Amino acid sequence: MDGTRKQSLFITWITSGILLCISILEILAFKYKGYFSLIASRIWIVSLAVFFVSMNIIVFKSFYEDIKRRQFFGLLIMLVICGFVFYGCGSTRIRWLDYESTQEVAAGIDALSTKDFKYVDWAFWGYPARQYIMLSVSTLILGANTFSVHFAFDFIFAISALIMYCGLKEYFKSKTSNNSLAAGTIVMAVFTSPLIAVYTRISEQVLLPPSFTMMAIGWFFLYFSKKDLSKTNVFWILGLGFCGAMMGAMYTPAFASCCLLIAVLTLYTFKLTQSFAKSFKISGGNSETSGAEKKQLLAKIALNISVVLYVSIPLVSFVMMIMKGFDSLKSNKTAMDFVVKSTIGLIKEDPYGLFRLFTPVVLAYMALALAGLFKKIDMQIVIWVIAAVLSALLMKGVNYDSYTSIQRGMIVVPVLITFMGIRYIEAVSIIKSKLKRWVIHTLAGIYILLIFTLNFIKPIFPPNFSQSGGKYLTYLSQEIANIV
């Protein structure tokens, strides 16, 4: 075994040990709070800073690679997307300033005023406090103003789109000649969902679950694109783990993506375990797998188990706390009746609700996937999508109408678009004629760009900009003053 592989194995085992220790600390923090919660909160703050710094480094490296390889289309697409996300930042004439957004930021500042930052406690509307601490950073630095509130949400969503782009680029490296264009087009396709496009104009916590889902997709493809441990950056798996743990301690729709991530990592770990067991098979008096490969497999198994544990603990802990307050869900009959009534209510109150979430093309893909015309994984993903959207109707929170509840289903859009994009590129790559491929790609690109532009110019249901955002800043300033 060469020095590089030995070093990567050592780093992998150290990383697994650190994640295991943090996971144990998380359990103790939820169980006993006190000093355990205090120490865990400080580790989390440091992890949050490293998380965002590492994402920026990855993005800058990716852009540099695009420029070096003269693949400018993907870079241009991402710059257009970032311009779309940040458009009107700080302006109440262009953008909505929601009173909940200011309270969410204030909740984060309030959490920071406690000893353990409310690390295992609730904040605004009974949701975990960690997400609000993240949102409050720009206000603490720039002061209580419209720009700082908008910027917090814009930055998180923009960096999520960029990390998704970086991950998809890695995935498409061996599958298409212009991987940056393919990755950028799929990310832009996410914005063809009318609800996603509208909520980039409304700085509110409902945008956080789809943001972190996009992040998770990016980190996932970065990590899984390299099979050799020596070529895997440890920050990729740490980023994926931290992203998953955040989704387990966030606005409730994020639980769907967190569960999906845990399921995928668990299945992958199971496959690695099977490969490790088969590595001891003797053929012709010798093992078919070398000792170095066995060590790599074992290290990867340990790493994935530690990540699954690290991601699962916040999810399980907060879900158990939430379920205590949902007595109506203790009866399966009551829960199912509620789902059925909510679905019927959605159809009656908002018959075009699904078209606010998905374009007709995406709905067609879902129907074909359920019919078994694509791979088995596509059907499984669509079933997860349906379950997640129904859960959005079930967990209405403070909004009791189906029209509003459908917004929680935005979390499925990035995953669905990613799989749809991958299948599209696989299908077109089979066509031998370069001219036909070029025509199909051009038409698809024009369609995505057209829907993206329409969503930007005229949202399908524009937010009400007539109300003054200034009074909400007054609320935020008063709340910050009370905290300080």
N, C-alpha and C positions, 0 to 999 in steps of 0.2 A: 504494500500500500504506500503510495507516494505521500509527500509531506502535506500537499494541499488537501487530500482526502482525510488525512489524520486530523488536520486542523478543523475541517468542516464537521467531522464527527464529534470532536471535542466541543465545538460551539453548539452543535445540535443538542448534545446531552446537557450542557450547561443551561441552554434555553429551556429545555424540558423541565429541568430541576427548578428553575426560577418560576416558571408558570405554575408548577405544582405547588410551590411554597405560597405564591400569591393566591392560588385557589383555596388553599387551606386557610389563609388569612381572611379571605372573603367569607368563608363559612363562619369563622369565629366572629367576624365583624357583624354579620347578620344575626348571629345567635346571642352574642354578649355585648356588642357595641363597645363603649368605653375606649380604652387604648387601642384595641384591635381596629376599631372603626377609624380612629385618629391616624394610625400608621397607614392603613389601607387607603385612606383619602389622599395622603401625601404621595404615595406611590402612584395613585391614579392621576394626580395633577402632573407629575413628571412624565408619566406615560402619555398623557394627552399632548403635552408639548412636543415630545419626541415623535409622536404619531403625525402631527401636522407638519413638523419640520421635514420628516422623512418623505411625506407625500409631495411637498414642494420640490425637494431634491429630485425625486423620481420624475416629476413632471418636466422640470427644466432639462434633465438628461434626455428625456424622450423628445422634447422639442429640438434640442441640439442635434439629436440623431436624425430627425426629419430634415433639418436644414442641411446636414452633412450629406445625406443621401438624396437631396433635392426632391423629396416627397412633400411638396408644399400644400397639396390639396387638403390632406388631413389636418395639417397645422392651421390652414385657413378656416376650415370648418369649425375647429375648436375655438378659434379667436372670435368667430361670428357667434357661437353659442355663449361664450363668456360675455360678449357685448350685449347679447339678449338678456342674460341673467342680471347684469349690473345696470342695465338701462333704467334711468330714473332714480337710481340710488340716492336717497336724501331729499327727493322732491315729493311733496304731498299732492302736487298737481298732476303728476304722472302715475305715482304709486299710492297704494293704500297704506295707511299707518293704523294698524288694528290695535284696539285697546288691550286685547289679550297679549299681543306681542310685547307691549311695554310692561305688562304685568309678569310675563314670562322672564324678561330680562331682569326685572326687579326681584323676582323669586330667586334667580341665580345669585344676585348680589347679596340677598338676605341669607342664602345658604352659606356663602363665603364668610359671613360674619359669625358663624358658629364654629365651635372647636373642630368638629370633624366634617365640616362642609355639608352636613345632612347627607352623608355618603350613603347610608342605607335607609334614608327617610324620604318622605313625600315633600312636594313643594306645591306648585301651582296646579289647581284642580285635582289634587291627589295623585299626580304623576311623579315618577322618580326625579330627584333634584339634579342629577348629574348633567342632563341635557341643558338645563337652564344655566348652570355654571359656565358651560361652554359658550352659550349665547351672550353671556354678560361681559365677556372679555373686552370686546370692542367698546362697549359703553364705559367700562372702567378706564380704558386708555384714552378714548376720544371725548368722553363726557356724554351727558344725557341729551342727545339730539337725534333728529330723524335719520341722519346719515349712519350713525353708529348702530341703530336698531336694524335698518335695512342691510347694512354691510355684513352683520353677523350671519344672517340667513343667506345672503347672496354668496358670501365666501364659501360657506359650507357646501352649498349646492354646486357652485362652480368647481371647487376642488374635487367634489365627488364625480362630476362629469369627466374631469381631466384624468382622474385615476382609473375610471372605467375605460377611457380611451387608451391609456397606457397598458392596461391588462389585455384588452382586446388586440392591441398591436402585437403583443408577445404571442398571443394565440394564433394570429393569422400569419405570422412570419413564415411558416413552412407551408401555408395553404394558398397564398395568393401573392402575386408579384408586387402589389401596392397595398401592403398591410395597413398603412396609416390611413389611406382613403377608405378602406373597408371599415376600420374601427371608427373613424370619424362619422361616417354615414350612419352606422348603427346608433351611435350616441345621439346624433341629430334626430333619428327616428323616434327616440324616446319623447321628444318635444312635439311629436305629431299627436300625442294624447292631449286633447283640449284641456283637461283638468291640470295636467302637469304644467302646460304653458301658462294657464291662468294663475296658478299658485306661485309661480316665480315672481308674479307681480304683487302677491299678497304675502308679506313676511310674517309667517305664522308657523307654529310647531307642527302642523300637519305636513309640512314639507320635509321635516327631518327624517321620517322613516324611508321615503323613496330616495333621499339623499344618501343615507347610509347603506341602502340596498345597492345603489350604484357603486359606492365605495367597495362594498363586499365583492361585487362582481369583478371589479378591477384587481383587488388584492388576490382573489381566487385564481384568476387566470395568470397573474404574475407568479404565484406560488406553484401552480400545477403545470406551468409551461416547461419547467425544468425537472426532469426525473432524477438527474444526478445531484446528490447533496452538495458536491463541491461547486456546482454552478448555481445553487440556490442561495439567494440573499436572505439572511435570517430575519431582516426587517419585513420581508414579504409575509412570512407566516405570523410574525408578531403583529403586523398591521391587520391581517385577516382576523386574528384572535381578538385584538382590541376592538375592532369594528363590530365583531359579533357580540362581544360583551356589552358594548354600548347599546346595541339593538335590544339586548335583553333587559336594559334599564332605561327604557325610553317610552315615548308615547305609544300606547298599546298596539297600533297596527304593525309596528316594527317586530312584534313577537312572531309574526308569520314568516318573515325573512330569516329571523334568528333560528326558528325551528327547522327551516329548509337547510340552512347552513350546517346545523348540527347533524341533520340526517345525512347530508352529502359527506361530511367529514367522517361520520361513523361508518358509512358504507365503504369509503375509501380505506379507512383503517382496517376494516374487516377483510378487504381484498389484499391489503399488504400482509395481514396476518396469515392468510391462506398461502400467499407466495412464500412467506418465511417458513411455513410448515413444509411446503413442497421442496424448499431448498435443501432439505436433509435427505431427499430421495436419492438413493444410490443407483447409478447406471454404469454398468461395466466396471464395478469396483471403485468408482469415483463419484463424488457428489457433483451434480450438474451445475451447482452454484458455488462460486468461489467464496473463500472466507471473507474477503473484503465486501462482496455484495451482501452477504448475510449480515454483516455489521451495519451496513447502510440501511438495510430493510428494518433491522431491529431499532436503529436510531430513529428512523422515520415513524415507526409504529409508536414509539414512546413520545415523540414530538406531537403527533396527531392526537393521541390520547390526552396529553396535557392541555392541548388547545381546546378539545371538546369539553373537558372539565372546566377550563377557564371561562368558556363561553356560556356553559350551561348554568353555572351557579347563580349569576344575577337573574337570569331568566326564571329559573325555578323559584328562587326566593321571592321575587316581586310578584310572580303569578300567584303563589300561595297567599301572599298578603292581599292581593286584589280579590281573589276568590272568596275570602272571608266576608267581603262586603256584597257578594252577589248571591243572596239566599235563593233568588228565583231560579238560578241555574242548577241548584242541587237536584231538582227533578228533571230527568231527561225529557219527560213529556212536555213540561213547561218550556224547556229550552227549545225543543223542536217546534212547538206551537209558535214560539216567539220568532223563530227563523222563518217559518212559513208565512206568518202574518207580515213580517218585515218585508219579505220578498214580494208578496202580493201588494203591500203598501207602496213599494218602490215602483212597481208596474203601473199602479193607478195614479200615484202622485207625480211620477217622473218617468213616463213611458220611454223617453229618449235617454234615460240615465246612462245606459251602457255605451251609447254613442258619445257621451261626454267623457267617458273613460277610455274607450277604444275606438279606433277608426274601423270602417267596414272591412278593410283589408285584414286587420288583426283579428277581427271576429271570424272572418273566413278561415284564417290559419287555425284558430282554435277549433272550429268545427271539423276541419280536415284532420287535425291531430287527434281529436276524440274518435274520429272514424277509423283511425289506425293507418292513415296514409303516410305518416312520417315514422320516425323511430319511436320506440317504446318510451324513451325519456320525455319526448314531446307530449305524449298523452299524460304522463305522470305530472309534468309541469302544469298542463292545462287544468288537471284535476286539483292541483294545489292552488292555482289561480282562482278557481270557482270557490274552493273552501275558504280562501282568504277574503274574497269579496263578501261571501255570506257572513263570515265572522265580523267584517266591518259593519254589516247591518245589525248583527247581534250585539256588538259592543258599541252602542250608540254614544256612550258618555253623556255629556250634557245636552246633546242635540237629539231630539226625539223624532224628527222627520226624516224619511228615507231619502229625500232630495239632498239633504246635507250629508247624511251618513255615507253616501257613495264616494265622497272625497277620500275616505280612509282606504278605499281600494286602490289608490294610486301606487301603493307599494308594489303591486304585482307588475306594473308596466315595464320597468327596466329589465326584469327577468324574462318576461314574455317577449319583448322586443329583441333581446339578446339571442334567444333560441331561434326566433323567427329569422333574424338576420343571418345566423350561422347556416340554417337550412337553405336559405336563399342563395348564399354564396356557394354552398356545396352543389346545389342544383345547377346553377349557371356554369360552374367550372367544368361540368360534364360536357357541355356544348363545345364541339371542336372548332367551329367557325369563330375566328376572332371578331369579325364584323358583327355577327349575331350577338356575341357576348357584349360587345361595346354598345350596341343598340339597346339591349335589355338593361344594362347598367345605367345608361343615360336616361332612359325612361323612368327607371326606379328612382334615380337621383332627382330628376325634375319633380316627380310626385312628392317625394319627401320634402324637398325644398319649398314646394308650393304650399303644402299643408303647414309646414313650419312658419312660413311667412304670413299666411292667413291667420294663424293662431297668434302671431306677434302683433299684426296690424289690427285685427278685429277679433278678440276673444269670443268664444261661443256663448259665454255668459259673463260679461264684464262686471267687475266689482264696482260698488257704488263709491265713486270718488267725490261725491258732492259734500260729504261730511268733512269737517275740518280735522286734520290730524294733529293740530297744535294742542288741543285740549288733552290728548293722550300723552303727549310729551310732558304736559304739566303734571299728570298723574304719576308718570315715571319719576320726574324730578322730586315730587313730594315723597314718593315711596323710598327713593334713594336717600333723601334727606332724613327721613325717619329712621332708616337703617343705620346711617352714619352717625 
